[in-house]
């Protein structure tokens, strides 16, 4: 079975995670809401057809006379708002801003999903790397044990030395089993992030095949500027400000009149019969033409309150933009600092692993020649085991910190950004 790359896993998660479908359908619904708002710029035309027969008994003098009316009417009703002092434009602008907010929310779902998959992926890489390091440490412990048992057979070592070596081997075996349990858990976490059952086996690339960067070219100010320009949550808050301004425009327009034009041409065909008289018929084009000027003079302060509410909502939205901007800057600063720290720790871990490897090899060789005692060898072996584990952790910390910085700056979603345009 081929190993999956991180890009393949992210693509799979984006295609199968239900949250992406929910946010996309929400954006589509908001796009249709914009279409509804735009429709107010056009006239409303309706057609009505009426046909029927009505029969009545009409009293006249001392008698009742039967009247029968058979009618057929076809009419068109055209209504158009000529001006409303920006109320329709406000509704359109508000709907457009909410569409932008929905698009931003959709992109933010992708950003969070990508980060979730990345974190699960790098935790699995760390667990797999720790397993490889634990197996190497177990092999070293067995090597030391074999050396001690060989020296005991030749009378060059004592039984306590062999028992100490066997204890170190057992401890290495215990550590390996603990790491295998952690690795199993991280595999389940990755499968869950992909929307798969936790028991699904997902082969991934080993840590040694993944390049680990040693530095970042961009400065913290450059990354912060990208974050403020790209973060979908900040874009969503900015869209909410636009929507609040449009709502305020609608509230202001309510203080002014709106003028509507209405025309209703009607084609009629009427048959009329009165008892004892022949049928009568008429056919003609009738209808009406009207201008409707509507101006609310007094409403108990409702318009004033709505305007005050809209202005308060606008100030709240602007304050949220500032709050989110401050939070983004703090997140980028922290992520950038963590990344630079991870780079330095990676360099230190590499030096530690080199020194620990040389120390272990020298101690084992000296022990075989009888120059060093077993305690020195087991101590060097433990230091080497810790150095291997630290080296794996340092490499995955760099990758995790890079992913975190890309998440805070929204770099991870730029290639996959989708929006619904209207």
N, C-alpha and C positions, 0 to 999 in steps of 0.2 A: 504494500500500500504506500503510495507516494505521500511524502510529508507536505503539509499545507504551510504556505507562507502567511504572514500576517495580513497582507493585502487580500489574499483569497478568503481568509476568515472574516475580514471586515465586510467584503462584498457579500458573502453568504449571510451574515447577520443583517445587513441592510435590506436584503431581499426577503428575509423570512421573519424578521421581528415584527410583531403586531403593532407596536407603538409607532413605527414609521407609517403604517397604513392609516392608523387613526389620525395622525397629524396631517397626512396628505389629504385625506377626505375632508378634514376640517378646513384646510386651505381652499379646496375646491368649492365647498359650501360658501365660504366667504367671498370667493370670486363671483358666484352666482348672486350673492347679496349686492355686490357692486353693480351687476347687470340690472338688478331690480331698481337700484337708485338711479342709474342712468336713464332708465325708461321714462322717468318723469320729465325729461327734456322733450319728449315727443307727445303729440296729441293722443288722446284716448278716443278710439272709434269703436262703437258697438252697434250691432244690427239687431233689430227686433221685428219679428213677424207675429201678427195676431190675427186669428180668424175664429169666428164663432157666430152663434145664432142666439139672440135674446128675444124672449116672448113675454109680454106683459099684458095685463088686463087693466085698461085705463078707464076710470069712471068719467062719464060725461052726461050731465042731466040725470035722468033716472036709469040709465043703462051703463053697462060696461062694454067697452070695445077692445077687441084683441089687436095688439100691435106686435108685429114681428119685424126684427131688425137683423139682417145678415150682413156681417162686416168682414172685410179683409184689409189689413193694414200692414205695410212694410215700411219701416223707418230706420234711419241712420242717426245716431247720436254722436256728434263730434264735440269734444270738450278739450280745451287747451289753456294752460296757465300762461299768460303773457308775461307777467313778471311777478316776483314774490320777494324782491330785495335780498336775494342770495340764499333763501331757505333750501331750494333744491341743490344748488351748488354745495352748500354745507353738507347735505346728506351724502352727496356723491363723494366729496373729499373725505368724509368720515368713513364711508365704506371702503374707499381706496386705501386709507391708512390702516384700517383693520385687516385688509387683505395683506398688506405689507407685514403687519404684526403676525398674521397666520403663517406667512412664508418664513418669517424669522423663527417662529416656534418650530416649524418643520425642520429647518436647518439645525436648530438647537437640539432637537431629538437625535438627529444624526451625529452631532458633535458628542453628545453624551454616550450614545451607543458605541461610537468608535473608541472613545476613551475607556469604556467598560470592557470592550473586547481586548484592547491593548493591555490594560492592567491584568486581566485574567491570563493573557498570553505570556506576559513577562513573568508573572508569578509561576506559571508552569515552567518557563525556561529556567528560572532560578531553582525550582525544585528538581528539575532534570539535571541541571549542572551540579547541584548539591549531591545528587545520587552518584554521578560520575566521580565526584571528589571523594565521597564516602567509600565507594568501591576501591578507589586508588589507595585510600588510607587503610582499608582492610587488607589490601595486598601488601602494603608496607608492614603492617602489624604481623601478618603471617610470615613475611620475610625475616623480621626480627625474631619471631618465635622459632623458626627453623634454624636460624643461626645460633640461638641459645641452646636449643636441643642438641645441635651438632657439637657445640663446645662441651656440653655436659657429658656426651658420650666419650669425648676424648679427655675428660677429667679437667677441663679448663674452665668450667663454670659450675655454679652451685645450683641445687634444686630450687632455692628461692628465686634465682634469676629466671629459670624456666617458668615457674609459676607466675612471676611478674609479667613475662612476655605473653603467656596464655591469657592472663587477665586483660592485657591491652588488646589482644585479638578479640576477646569476647566483648569488650567495650566498643570496639570498632564495628562489630557485627550488630550490636544493639543500636548504635547510632545510625547504621545503614537502614535498619528496619523502621526506625522512627521517620527517617527521610522518605522512605517508600510510602509510608502512610500519608505524609504531607503531599507527596506528588499525586497520589490517587485523589485526594481532595481537590487539588488545583485542577486536575483534569475534569472533574465534575463541574467545577466552577466555570471553566471555559465552555464546556458543552451547554451549560445553562445560559451563559451570556449569548450563545449562538441560537438559542431557542430550541435546543435539542435535549433529549433525556440525559440526565446526569451520568448514566452508565455508558453513554456513547464514547467509543474510543476514537480520539482525534490525533493522528500522528502529526507532529510539528517538527520544524527544523531544529537540530541541536544548536546549543548556544555557540559552539565553536564555528559554525557556518554563518553566523550573523555578525557583520562588521560592527565594531564598537567605536564610535567617533571619539576623538581625543580633545576636541575643542568646538566652539561655536563661533561663527564669523560675525553674527549680528550682535550689536550692543543691546543693553537692556532698554535703552530709549527707543531703539528701532523696533524691538519686539513689542514694547508698550504701545507705540504708535500703530502698529499693525493690529494689535488687539482692540484698540479703541475704534479702528475702522472696520473690523471684521466681525467682532463678537455678535452673534445673532440675538443674544439676550439684550444687549445694549441697543441694537437696531430695533428690536421689538418695543423697547421703552420709548425710543425716538418716534416710532410710528404711533404709539399711544399719545404722545404729545400732539402730533398732527391731527389725530382723531379728536382730541380734546379741543383744539382750536376750531375744528369744523363744527363741533357741537356748540361752541360758543357763538359761532356765526349763525347757526340755526336759531339759537336763543335770542340773538339780537334781531333777526329778521321777523320774529313774532311781534315786535313792536310796530311793524309797518303793515299796510294793507297788501293784499294780493288781488290781482285782476285776472279773471278767467273769461274766456270767450266760449260760447256754446251755441251750436247750431244743430237743429233736428229736423231735416226734411222728411216728410211722410207721404207715401203714396197710398191713397185710400180707394176702395171700391165698396160702396154701401148699397144694400137692397133694403127697401122698407115697404111693408104692407100693413095697411089698416083694414080692419074687418069691413067687408062689403065694398072695398075699393081695390083697384088693380095695384100690382107691384110698381114701386118707384125705384129708380137707380141713379146713382151719381158716382163719378170717378174724378179724382182731382189730386193735385200735389199740394199738400199743406205743410205746416211746420212752423218753426219759430227760430228767432235769432236773438241772442241776449249777451250782454256783458255783465259780469257779476263782480262787483267790487266789495270785498269783505275786509272789514277792519274792526278788530276787537277794541272797543273803547275802554271797557273796564272788566277785569277778571279777578278782582280781589287780591291782586299782588302776585298771581301765579307766574306771570312772565318775568317779573322782577326776581322772584325767587329762583326760577329756572336759570336765569342769566347768572345770578350769584353762585348757584351750584356749578354751572359750567366753568366759571372762572376759578372756583376752588378746585375743581377736578383738573384744570389746566395747570395750576400751580403745583398740585400734588404730582402730576405726571412729570413736570420739569424737575421737581425735587428728586423723584425716583431716578431720572436720568443721571443726575449728579451723584446720587448714592451708588448706582451701579458702576459709574465711571471710576469712582474712588475704590470700589471693591475690586474692579478689574485691575487697576494699577497695582494694588496691594498683592493680588494673586500673581500677576506677572513678576513682580519684584521677588516674591517668595520663591516661585518656580525657577526663576533665573539663578537666584542664589543657591538653591538646592542643586541645580545642574552644575554650576561651577564647583561646588563642594564635591559633587560626585566625580567630576573630572580629577580633582586633586586626590580623592580617596582611591580612585582607580590607579593612579600613578604609584601611590604608596603601597597599594595591595600588590601590584606587579613586583615592586622591589622586595616586599616582604616574602612573596612566594619564591623569588629567585634565591634570596638569602636562606630561607628555610629549607629549600631543596638541597642547596650546597651543604648546609649544616647537617642535614640528615644523612646525606651520602658520605660525608666525612666521618660522622660519628659511627655509622655502621661499618665503614671500612676500618676505622681505628679499633672498633670492638672486635672485629674478626682477627685483627693482629694482636689483640690482648692489651692494647694501650688504653682504651676507654672501658668503663663499666657499663652494665646494661641499663642502669638508671639514666645515664647520659643519652643512650640511644632511644629509649622509650620517650624521654622528654623531647628529644629532637623530632621523633615521629609524631608526637601530639602537636608540637608547634607547626609541623608541616601540614598536618590534617586541618588545623585551624587556618593556616595560610591559604590552603586550597579553597576552603569554604568562604573565606573573606574575598578571595579573588573572584569567585563566581558571583558573590553578592555585589561586589563593586561593579562588575560588568553589567549586571542586570539593573543596578541602581542608575547607571548612566542611561541605559535605554528607557527605563521608567521615567527618569527626570526629563529626558527629551520629549517623551510622549506627554508628560504633564505640561511642559512649556508649550508644546503645540496645541494642547487642549485649551490652555488659558488664553493663547493668542488666536485661537480658532483657525490655525493653519491647516489642521487636519481635514476640514470640510470643504476647503476652497475648490478642490478638484471635483467634488461630488455635489456641489450646491445645485439644488433644483428650486425653481420658483414658479409660481402660477401667475402669469401676466394676463391682464385684462385691459 
